[in-house]
Amino acid sequence: MEKEKKQLFDIAIFFVSLLTMIFWISINQINVYNNKFIGIIAEILWLPFILLIFVLPILTFVLVSTRKFKNSKFLFLSLAIQVTTLIIQFTK
């Protein structure tokens, strides 16, 4: 039961990482202010996603290190996605 709960949490972090990456790439590629509705949604979601882009890698690394780097393939993939997103954001 505990292992299934951990794996479900890992998958949730993975999908949140994907969602964060998709949000930031789409915000950087699309002019969101051409459409007022999309611009409003982007402005509302900006603050939570800026927090996620910095907090999620720290949380993921702490989870991986507490598990002694074992049985966390989703967390490693999440960490790779998060670092890639940070690199993309800082090199723009």
C-alpha positions as CSV (number, residue, x, y, z in Angstrom):
1,M,0.0,0.0,0.0
2,E,2.7,2.4,0.9
3,K,4.7,1.7,-2.2
4,E,1.7,2.3,-4.4
5,K,1.0,5.6,-2.7
6,K,4.6,6.7,-3.3
7,Q,4.4,5.7,-7.0
8,L,1.1,7.6,-7.4
9,F,2.7,10.7,-5.8
10,D,5.7,10.3,-8.2
11,I,3.4,10.1,-11.2
12,A,1.6,13.2,-10.0
13,I,4.8,15.1,-9.7
14,F,5.8,13.9,-13.2
15,F,2.5,15.2,-14.7
16,V,2.8,18.5,-12.8
17,S,6.3,18.9,-14.2
18,L,5.0,18.2,-17.7
19,L,2.2,20.7,-17.2
20,T,4.7,23.3,-16.0
21,M,7.0,22.8,-19.0
22,I,4.1,23.0,-21.5
23,F,2.9,26.2,-19.8
24,W,6.2,28.0,-20.0
25,I,7.0,26.9,-23.5
26,S,3.6,27.9,-24.8
27,I,3.8,31.3,-23.0
28,N,7.2,31.9,-24.6
29,Q,6.2,30.8,-28.1
30,I,2.6,32.3,-28.4
31,N,1.7,35.9,-28.0
32,V,-0.9,35.5,-25.4
33,Y,-2.1,39.1,-25.5
34,N,-3.5,38.8,-29.0
35,N,-6.6,37.2,-27.4
36,K,-7.9,38.9,-24.3
37,F,-9.2,35.6,-22.7
38,I,-5.9,33.8,-23.1
39,G,-4.0,36.8,-21.8
40,I,-6.2,36.9,-18.7
41,I,-5.7,33.1,-18.1
42,A,-1.9,33.5,-18.6
43,E,-1.8,36.3,-16.1
44,I,-3.8,34.4,-13.5
45,L,-1.7,31.3,-13.9
46,W,1.7,33.1,-14.0
47,L,2.3,33.3,-10.3
48,P,1.5,29.7,-9.4
49,F,3.7,28.4,-12.3
50,I,6.6,30.7,-11.4
51,L,6.5,29.2,-7.9
52,L,6.3,25.7,-9.3
53,I,9.3,26.3,-11.6
54,F,11.5,27.0,-8.5
55,V,9.9,24.9,-5.8
56,L,9.3,21.6,-7.7
57,P,12.9,20.8,-8.5
58,I,13.8,21.3,-4.8
59,L,10.9,19.1,-3.7
60,T,11.8,16.4,-6.2
61,F,15.5,16.3,-5.2
62,V,14.5,16.0,-1.6
63,L,12.2,13.1,-2.4
64,V,14.9,11.4,-4.5
65,S,17.5,11.8,-1.8
66,T,15.3,10.6,1.0
67,R,14.7,7.4,-1.0
68,K,18.4,7.0,-1.4
69,F,18.2,7.4,-5.2
70,K,16.4,4.0,-5.6
71,N,13.1,3.2,-7.3
72,S,12.3,6.7,-8.4
73,K,12.4,6.7,-12.2
74,F,9.4,9.1,-12.5
75,L,11.2,11.4,-10.1
76,F,14.4,11.4,-12.2
77,L,12.4,12.1,-15.3
78,S,10.5,14.9,-13.5
79,L,13.8,16.4,-12.3
80,A,15.2,16.2,-15.9
81,I,12.1,18.0,-17.2
82,Q,12.3,20.6,-14.5
83,V,15.9,21.4,-15.1
84,T,15.3,21.6,-18.8
85,T,12.5,24.0,-18.2
86,L,14.7,26.2,-16.0
87,I,17.4,26.2,-18.6
88,I,15.0,27.2,-21.3
89,Q,13.6,29.9,-19.2
90,F,16.9,31.4,-18.2
91,T,18.4,31.2,-21.7
92,K,15.5,33.1,-23.4
